[in-house]
Structures are given as structure tokens and as C-alpha cells.
């Protein structure tokens, strides 16, 4: 079974889309060469929370909004913002058990998940955050770092 078929089954099983409508969607996706979730997001006929909830369930990781997280700024600053943006990941914290919690905007992307393991040699747990929310967070973090560096250089 391919990725689209597996996702399609979840959408139908959860009652988000009827089986006949999903058959139409799968046909469209095949013709367009895109994933079911991309198609459903692009058509704007389905709620983002339903779509992202299904993706989180499919990948077995929690879905959470970036604004609900409080990334450890010192931890984030240990890494290149461009590296984090490129891979759509944000280190959030290292918990009491020594596991790094990482937000990912691409739970389906093996390269992105591998990049997170490059950040930390111990255990890594993922949470799913919208890619655009990660981008927004990292852009604002980059601006803060630049401002702090400029202020530091002025004080010297």
C-alpha cells in the first residue's frame, strides 16, 4: 500500500471524507502527482485541524501549534537558523530523561528527521507543527539574534 492509499484510508475511517469522494481525490492526486494531504489543503474544502490531526495520527506523533511550545532559546541558538529552516525543525527542550523534543514541520521527510538526530546524539522525540509556523518562529528568532548581536557590538 502506498502513502496516499494509507492516508486515504484514515480520512475515510475517521469520517472526514466519504469513500466515493476519496476515490475521486485519489484519482486527482495521481493525475497531479501530489499527496492526498496537499490536495486536501490546497482545495480548502477540509479543515486544517482535521488534515493535520490525521497526519499526526499517521506518523504517530502529537500535533501542536508552535505558539503552545516554549523552545529553550539557548538550545535553539546552539544551531544554525538556516540549518533549522532548511530542515523545518526546532529543538524545543531536553526533558528530564535526557530526550530532546524536536518540532518538525515535515514528519514524512526522512531527511528532516535525520537532521534532528544530527542535533542530538541521544533520544529524540518529535511533535508535529505546521511548517509555516516553524518558519515564522525561526524568522523571528533570527531577527532577535541579529538585533542582540548588533546591540552587543555597539556596546563594545
Order of alpha helices (4+ residues) and beta strands (2+ residues): alpha-alpha-alpha-alpha-beta-alpha-alpha-beta-beta-alpha-beta-alpha
